[in-house]
């Protein structure tokens, strides 16, 4: 892995070279469609920054960013030809791969996981030993896999009872915690946790369990493409330019979090996002991106696979996916 300073300088030099290349009129814009995992927000700031500040243009790319939502599954979108590259969590990507959709990780901007359980202290849950007998809110649509692996590691059944937990299929909101329907709910460090705080809870009212701290963190927000497309060297080159510009966008967003949040807000066509929340989100997301040079760390991949294989009688994946599930081909080309 190269250090952050070297990475930033490499991207700046690459961007300057690309700009000169385009100025000479020797390249035409190539279309790239990116499908996000969720709605327009600072979780994806690097891509919006790269778009707004012209980094994609400098690489000869015409990039379209499609926001996600509760009814949009990125693997289904790319399988149907609706995107060239998607943002997805590795558990969902590996599950899709085992099911027959050959997704491959080509870059990993997020170095750490932001997923956690947030619990009301007045529920009596302040340690993992307090989980049995409680109701826990869990996101599904691929987001449940890390939770199920964690419970299997703890030896806690997920079908209810005094010795197990009752799983509440949580919507993508914090209502179950606010309405006391669950002792704990799924949250991200950069989003839902702060929604709970904004709803009137103080940090002293809550106990959080970060998946990173519990040793069951899985990789989030990686970039994935279909395996067969990597046989096309022109596509590999296009993805290398896309990744290079995107990581420049992430560098700038981390260094300029408030300005990055403002850029995200400009692209929020729903008008639902709030300035203070996006600025706070960008600050938290910066902590997850820090230390990534864009390339997947094989050790992080292995940790994710081991966690998923530990899911007891209902594993997320049933066998090791092999090294074919990720590649450095694109990032090596991007930063050579």
C-alpha positions in Angstrom: 0.0 0.0 0.0 1.3 3.5 -0.8 1.0 6.3 1.7 -1.7 9.0 1.4 0.7 11.7 0.4 2.2 9.7 -2.5 -1.3 8.6 -3.5 -2.6 12.2 -3.7 0.4 13.4 -5.7 0.1 10.4 -8.1 -3.6 11.3 -8.7 -2.8 15.0 -9.2 -0.1 14.2 -11.7 -2.3 11.7 -13.5 -5.1 14.3 -13.7 -2.7 16.9 -15.1 -1.5 14.4 -17.7 -5.1 13.5 -18.6 -6.0 17.2 -19.0 -3.1 17.8 -21.3 -4.1 14.8 -23.3 -7.6 16.1 -23.8 -6.4 19.6 -24.6 -4.4 18.1 -27.5 -7.7 16.8 -28.9 -6.5 13.2 -29.0 -9.3 11.6 -26.9 -13.1 11.6 -27.0 -15.4 11.2 -24.0 -16.3 7.6 -23.0 -19.6 7.0 -21.3 -19.7 5.5 -17.8 -22.8 4.9 -15.7 -22.3 4.5 -12.0 -25.1 3.0 -9.8 -25.0 4.1 -6.2 -26.1 1.9 -3.3 -28.2 4.6 -1.8 -29.6 8.1 -2.3 -27.6 11.1 -3.1 -25.7 12.0 0.1 -22.1 12.6 1.4 -21.6 8.8 1.6 -20.8 9.2 -2.1 -19.2 12.6 -2.0 -16.0 11.5 -3.9 -18.0 10.7 -7.0 -20.0 13.9 -7.0 -16.9 16.0 -6.4 -15.1 14.3 -9.3 -18.1 15.1 -11.5 -18.5 18.7 -10.3 -14.8 19.6 -10.4 -14.2 18.2 -13.8 -12.0 15.3 -12.9 -14.0 12.9 -15.0 -13.9 15.3 -17.9 -10.1 15.5 -17.6 -10.0 11.7 -18.0 -12.1 11.8 -21.1 -15.2 10.4 -19.4 -18.9 11.3 -19.6 -20.1 10.0 -16.2 -23.7 9.6 -15.2 -24.3 9.0 -11.5 -27.6 7.2 -10.7 -28.8 7.4 -7.1 -30.1 4.4 -5.3 -33.0 3.9 -2.9 -34.9 1.3 -0.9 -36.2 -0.4 -4.1 -33.0 -0.4 -6.0 -30.5 -3.3 -5.8 -27.3 -2.4 -7.6 -26.5 -6.0 -8.5 -29.8 -6.3 -10.3 -29.2 -3.0 -12.1 -25.8 -4.0 -13.4 -27.1 -7.5 -14.3 -29.8 -5.8 -16.4 -27.3 -3.6 -18.2 -28.3 -0.4 -16.4 -24.8 0.4 -15.1 -21.1 -0.2 -16.0 -20.0 -0.1 -12.3 -21.8 -0.2 -9.0 -21.2 0.8 -5.4 -22.0 -2.2 -3.2 -21.1 -3.8 0.1 -18.9 -6.9 -0.2 -21.3 -9.3 1.6 -24.0 -8.6 -1.0 -21.6 -8.7 -3.9 -20.2 -12.1 -2.8 -23.6 -13.5 -2.2 -24.6 -12.3 -5.7 -21.5 -13.9 -7.1 -22.2 -17.2 -5.5 -25.7 -17.0 -6.9 -24.4 -16.7 -10.4 -23.8 -13.0 -11.0 -20.0 -12.7 -11.5 -19.3 -9.4 -9.7 -15.6 -8.4 -9.3 -14.3 -5.7 -6.9 -12.1 -3.4 -8.9 -11.5 -0.7 -6.2 -12.1 -0.2 -2.5 -12.4 3.5 -1.5 -13.8 2.7 1.9 -11.1 1.2 4.2 -13.3 0.7 7.3 -16.9 -0.2 8.1 -19.4 2.4 9.4 -22.0 -0.2 10.4 -23.1 -0.6 14.0 -26.0 -1.4 16.3 -27.3 1.5 18.3 -29.2 0.6 21.5 -31.3 2.5 24.0 -29.8 2.2 27.4 -33.3 2.2 29.0 -33.9 -1.1 27.2 -31.3 -2.8 29.4 -29.0 -3.6 26.5 -25.5 -2.3 27.3 -23.4 -5.3 26.3 -23.6 -8.3 23.9 -24.5 -10.4 26.9 -27.8 -8.5 27.0 -28.9 -9.4 23.4 -30.7 -12.7 24.2 -34.4 -12.2 24.5 -34.4 -8.8 22.8 -35.7 -7.5 19.5 -33.0 -6.1 17.2 -33.7 -4.0 14.1 -31.9 -5.3 11.0 -31.7 -4.0 7.5 -32.3 -6.6 4.8 -31.8 -6.5 1.0 -28.2 -7.7 1.4 -27.4 -5.6 4.5 -28.4 -8.4 6.9 -25.4 -10.6 6.1 -22.9 -9.0 8.5 -25.4 -9.1 11.3 -26.3 -12.8 10.8 -22.6 -13.6 10.7 -22.0 -11.7 14.0 -24.9 -13.5 15.7 -23.5 -16.8 14.6 -20.1 -15.9 15.9 -21.7 -15.1 19.3 -23.7 -18.3 19.2 -27.0 -16.4 19.5 -30.0 -17.8 17.4 -31.9 -15.3 15.3 -35.3 -17.0 15.5 -36.4 -15.5 18.8 -36.8 -17.2 22.2 -35.2 -16.4 25.6 -31.8 -17.5 24.3 -32.0 -15.8 20.9 -32.9 -12.5 19.4 -36.0 -11.5 17.5 -35.1 -9.9 14.2 -37.2 -6.9 13.2 -37.0 -6.2 9.5 -36.1 -2.6 9.9 -37.0 -0.1 7.2 -34.3 2.4 6.3 -35.2 4.7 9.1 -34.8 4.9 12.9 -38.4 4.7 13.9 -38.2 1.3 15.7 -35.8 2.7 18.2 -37.7 6.0 18.7 -41.0 4.1 19.1 -39.4 1.6 21.5 -40.2 -1.3 19.1 -36.7 -2.6 19.3 -33.9 -2.4 21.9 -31.3 -1.8 19.1 -31.4 -0.9 15.5 -29.0 -0.9 12.6 -27.2 2.4 12.0 -24.3 3.8 10.2 -21.7 6.0 12.0 -22.3 8.7 9.4 -26.1 8.7 9.0 -28.8 7.0 11.1 -26.9 7.3 14.4 -27.1 11.1 14.1 -30.8 10.9 13.1 -31.3 9.3 16.6 -29.3 12.1 18.2 -31.3 14.7 16.3 -34.5 13.1 17.5 -33.7 14.0 21.0 -31.4 11.3 22.4 -28.1 12.2 23.9 -25.0 10.1 23.3 -25.2 9.1 27.0 -28.6 7.6 26.4 -27.2 5.2 23.9 -24.8 2.2 23.6 -23.3 1.5 20.2 -21.7 -1.7 19.0 -19.4 -1.1 16.0 -18.8 -4.0 13.8 -15.2 -3.0 13.5 -14.8 -3.2 17.2 -16.6 -6.6 17.4 -14.2 -8.1 14.9 -16.9 -8.9 12.3 -16.6 -5.8 10.1 -17.1 -6.5 6.4 -16.0 -4.2 3.5 -18.5 -1.6 2.4 -18.9 0.7 -0.6 -16.6 -1.0 -3.0 -16.7 -0.6 -6.8 -17.8 -3.7 -8.7 -18.1 -4.6 -12.4 -19.1 -7.8 -14.2 -16.2 -10.2 -14.6 -16.5 -10.7 -18.4 -16.1 -7.0 -19.1 -12.6 -7.1 -17.6 -11.6 -9.2 -20.6 -12.0 -6.0 -22.7 -8.8 -3.9 -22.4 -10.6 -0.8 -23.5 -13.1 -1.2 -20.6 -10.3 -1.8 -18.2 -8.7 1.5 -19.3 -12.0 3.3 -19.0 -12.5 1.9 -15.5 -8.9 2.9 -14.6 -9.6 6.5 -15.6 -12.9 6.4 -13.7 -11.2 5.1 -10.5 -8.3 7.6 -10.8 -10.7 10.5 -11.1 -12.9 9.2 -8.3 -10.1 8.8 -5.9 -9.0 12.4 -6.7 -12.6 13.3 -5.8 -12.3 11.5 -2.5 -9.0 13.2 -1.7 -10.5 16.6 -2.3 -13.7 15.7 -0.3 -11.7 14.6 2.7 -9.6 17.7 2.6 -12.6 20.0 2.0 -15.5 18.3 3.9 -17.9 21.3 4.1 -17.4 22.2 0.4 -17.8 18.6 -0.6 -21.1 18.5 1.4 -22.3 21.5 -0.5 -21.5 19.8 -3.8 -23.6 16.8 -2.8 -26.5 19.0 -1.9 -26.4 20.6 -5.4 -26.9 17.1 -6.9 -29.7 16.1 -4.5 -32.7 16.5 -6.8 -35.1 15.5 -4.0 -34.2 18.4 -1.8 -34.5 16.1 1.2 -31.0 16.4 2.5 -30.0 19.0 5.1 -26.8 21.0 5.1 -25.8 20.3 8.7 -26.4 16.6 8.4 -24.4 16.3 5.1 -21.5 18.2 6.6 -21.5 16.0 9.6 -21.8 12.9 7.4 -18.9 13.9 5.3 -16.8 14.3 8.4 -17.6 10.7 9.5 -17.2 9.3 6.0 -13.7 10.8 5.8 -12.7 8.5 8.7 -13.8 5.5 6.7 -12.0 6.5 3.5 -8.8 7.5 5.3 -5.9 5.2 4.5 -7.3 3.8 1.3 -5.2 4.1 -1.9 -8.2 2.8 -4.0 -6.9 -0.7 -4.2 -8.5 -3.5 -2.2 -6.3 -4.8 0.6 -6.3 -8.6 0.3 -6.2 -9.0 4.1 -9.4 -7.0 4.3 -11.0 -9.3 1.7 -10.0 -12.4 3.6 -11.4 -11.0 6.9 -14.7 -10.3 5.2 -14.8 -13.8 3.7 -14.0 -15.4 7.0 -16.7 -13.4 8.7 -19.3 -14.4 6.1 -18.3 -18.1 6.2 -18.9 -18.0 10.0 -22.7 -17.5 9.6 -23.6 -20.9 11.2 -26.4 -22.9 9.6 -27.4 -20.2 7.2 -24.1 -18.8 5.9 -24.0 -15.8 3.5 -21.7 -17.7 1.3 -21.0 -21.5 1.4 -17.4 -21.5 0.1 -14.5 -19.2 -0.4 -15.1 -17.2 -3.5 -11.4 -17.3 -4.5 -9.2 -14.5 -5.7 -11.3 -14.1 -8.9 -13.8 -12.0 -6.8 -11.4 -9.1 -6.8 -8.6 -7.6 -9.0 -5.9 -5.0 -8.9 -5.9 -4.9 -12.7 -7.8 -1.6 -12.8 -6.0 0.2 -9.9 -2.6 -1.0 -11.2 -3.4 0.5 -14.5 -4.8 3.7 -12.9 -1.8 4.5 -10.8 1.1 2.9 -12.6 
